[in-house]
Amino acid sequence: MKPPPGYAPNDLGKRVLRLKQTLYGLKQSGRRWYQKLTAIFVDGLGFRRCEVDQAVFYKHKGKSLIVVAMHVDDCTIATSTLALIDEFKAR
């Protein structure tokens, strides 16, 4: 867990932060989850987001293709080779 923006105590590595409200009860939790997911796929893993369905991410690797479709907390992976599935899961 990261401290909130603007809060940087001197002993940051020695304290424990207590979460008073879970993200699941907040109105913006779904939006924040999607923003984090998109950042990981696009910026971190080099995927592109589908223009038609924004819960679908894809990546070309040479002649190979990997497509990842997200729905709530489920993930469907489709690839042209089985090696890409193993590589994706390892990351």
N, C-alpha and C positions, 0 to 999 in steps of 0.2 A: 504494500500500500504506500502511495506517495502522499506526503503532506500537502495540504491545500496551497494554492498559489499565494505568495506573499508571506507564508509562514515558514521561516527557516531558523529554528533554534540552534544554539551553539553546539549542543550535545545530541545532534540528530541521530547518530548511530547508537545511542545508549538508551533511548526512550522507546516506549511502545505507544502507538497511537490507537485510541479506542474509537471504533466506528459506532456512532449512536443510532444511525438509521441505515437500514440496508438499501441497496440500489433498487431492489425489486419493487419496493413500494412507491418509488418516485415516478412522476409523470414522464420525465425525460430519460428514464433508464434505457428504454429501447433505442432511442436516438443515440445516446452515448455509446451503447454497445455496438451499434452499427458503425459509428465513427471510428471506434477503436479497431473493429474488424477490417474496415476499409483501409485504414492506415497500415495495418499489418500486411494485408494482401498486396496493396498497390505499392507502398513505399518500401516495405521490408522484403517481400518475396518477388516483386517484379511482375505481378499479375496486372491485367487490365480488367476494368469493370464493363460488363455488357451494357449497351445503351438501352436495350429494350427491357431487360429485367435486371435491376440493380443488385439483386441478391446472387447474381451469377458472375463469377470471375473466371478468366481464361488466360492461358499463357502459351505462346508458341515457343518451342525449343527445337530449332532446326525444322525437320519435317514432322516432328511430334507435336501433339496438342494435349493440354490438360485443361479440363473444365471442372470447376468446383461450384456447386449450387448449395446455397445456405437457406435453411428455413428454421426459424426460431433457434433451437439448439441442435439441429441435425445438419449433417454435411453429406452431400453426395459427390463422389469423385468419379469422373469419366476421363479416360486417357486412351491414347492410341497404342501405348505400350505399358506392360505391367511394371517395368522398371521405374517409370515416372511415379507410379503410386507409392512404391517403396521409398523413393527419394523424397516425395512430398510428405509422407508420414514421418520420416526421419527428421525433418525440419521442425 
